[in-house]
Amino acid sequence: MDGLLTRSHLISLAALGSAALLIGAFAFQHLGGLPPCALCIWQRYPHGVAVLIGLVALRVQHGALAAAGALAAFATGAVGAFHVGVEQGWWEGPTTCSAGSIQGLSADDLLDQIMAAPLVRCDEIAWQMLGISMAGWNALLSFGLMALWLAALRRI
């Protein structure tokens, strides 16, 4: 099947995949009532870049565009994988989106921390399917999109 897909098909699939993931993220947010945390939002930017790269790459045949698309897909996948680690407690996330230690804090410091806390925490799983969180699905699917970009790069 790989031989049946042209460079344009591969780029279209990769860009449409990123667009679909973005639409899905916005649907979960606006239709499903699941506001994104900071890491969720960070995962969206590279998808937007990949869509734009795809639009340009369909007009301009240059290997650097397919490589840039692969890099964008890798970036969102890497942020998604990092986010999974934060959700699983393997490492701490950014202080702007996960709970910090309260040990040794005075009541005033604790109140300040509570008042400055974000509404949506990155270290809590808001939704999952088959035991995989949204961040995990984004990582898996984004690495698949990266493979499409790299396949397109080989066809240039």
C-alpha positions in Angstrom: 0.0 0.0 0.0 2.9 2.3 0.7 3.7 2.4 -3.1 0.1 3.6 -3.8 0.4 6.7 -1.8 2.0 9.7 -3.5 3.9 12.4 -1.8 0.9 14.7 -2.0 -1.4 11.9 -0.5 1.0 11.5 2.4 1.3 15.2 3.1 -2.5 15.6 2.8 -3.0 12.7 5.3 -0.5 14.1 7.7 -1.9 17.6 7.6 -5.5 16.4 7.8 -4.5 14.2 10.7 -3.2 17.2 12.6 -6.3 19.2 11.7 -8.5 16.3 12.9 -6.6 16.2 16.2 -7.0 19.9 16.6 -10.8 19.7 15.9 -11.1 16.9 18.3 -9.3 18.9 21.0 -11.6 21.9 20.5 -14.7 19.6 20.4 -13.6 18.1 23.8 -13.2 21.6 25.1 -16.2 23.4 23.7 -18.7 20.6 23.2 -17.6 18.1 25.9 -16.9 20.7 28.6 -13.3 19.6 29.2 -11.2 22.8 29.4 -7.5 22.2 28.5 -4.6 22.5 30.9 -1.4 24.3 29.9 0.3 21.2 28.5 -2.9 20.4 26.4 -2.7 23.8 24.9 1.1 23.4 24.2 0.2 20.2 22.2 -2.1 22.2 19.9 0.5 24.7 18.5 2.6 22.1 16.6 -0.5 20.7 15.0 -1.5 24.1 13.7 2.1 24.5 12.4 1.8 21.1 10.7 -1.4 22.0 9.0 0.1 25.2 7.6 3.2 23.4 6.5 1.0 20.8 4.8 -0.8 23.6 2.8 2.5 25.0 1.6 4.1 21.6 1.0 1.2 20.7 -1.4 2.2 23.7 -3.6 6.0 23.7 -3.1 7.9 20.5 -3.5 10.8 20.9 -1.1 12.2 18.3 1.3 12.6 20.8 4.0 8.9 21.2 4.3 8.3 17.5 4.8 11.1 17.5 7.4 9.5 20.5 9.1 6.1 18.7 9.1 7.8 15.7 10.7 9.4 17.9 13.3 6.1 19.6 14.1 4.4 16.2 14.6 7.3 15.0 16.7 7.1 18.1 18.9 3.4 17.6 19.7 4.0 13.9 20.2 6.9 14.7 22.6 4.8 17.2 24.6 2.0 14.6 24.7 4.5 11.9 26.0 5.8 14.4 28.6 2.2 15.1 29.6 1.5 11.4 30.1 4.5 11.3 32.4 3.1 14.2 34.4 -0.3 12.5 34.6 1.2 9.2 35.8 3.4 11.0 38.4 6.6 9.8 36.7 7.9 13.4 36.9 6.6 16.9 37.8 5.0 19.1 35.3 5.3 22.8 35.0 4.5 24.6 38.2 1.8 26.5 36.4 -0.3 23.4 35.9 0.4 20.8 38.7 0.2 20.8 42.4 3.3 21.8 44.3 4.3 20.6 47.7 2.6 22.3 50.6 5.1 21.0 53.2 6.5 23.8 55.2 4.2 26.5 53.9 2.5 28.9 56.2 -1.2 29.4 56.1 -0.7 32.7 54.1 1.7 31.0 51.7 -0.8 28.1 51.2 -3.6 30.5 50.6 -1.5 32.4 48.0 -0.7 29.1 46.3 -4.3 28.1 46.2 -5.4 31.5 44.8 -2.7 31.3 42.1 -3.4 27.7 41.2 -4.7 27.1 37.7 -8.3 25.9 37.1 -7.2 22.8 35.2 -4.3 20.7 36.4 -1.9 18.9 34.1 -1.4 16.1 36.5 -5.0 14.9 36.4 -6.5 12.8 33.7 -9.7 14.4 32.4 -10.6 11.7 29.9 -9.3 8.4 28.8 -10.1 5.6 26.4 -8.8 2.0 26.6 -6.7 3.2 29.6 -4.9 5.9 27.5 -5.4 9.6 28.2 -6.0 12.3 25.7 -2.3 13.2 26.0 -1.4 9.6 25.3 -3.6 9.4 22.3 -2.1 12.6 21.0 1.4 11.3 21.4 0.6 8.0 19.7 -1.3 9.5 16.8 1.3 12.4 16.4 4.1 9.9 16.1 2.1 8.1 13.4 1.7 11.5 11.6 5.4 12.0 11.9 5.9 8.7 10.1 3.6 10.0 7.3 5.7 13.1 7.0 8.9 11.1 6.8 7.4 8.8 4.2 6.6 12.0 2.2 10.1 13.2 2.6 11.4 9.9 1.1 9.3 10.5 -2.0 10.8 13.9 -2.8 
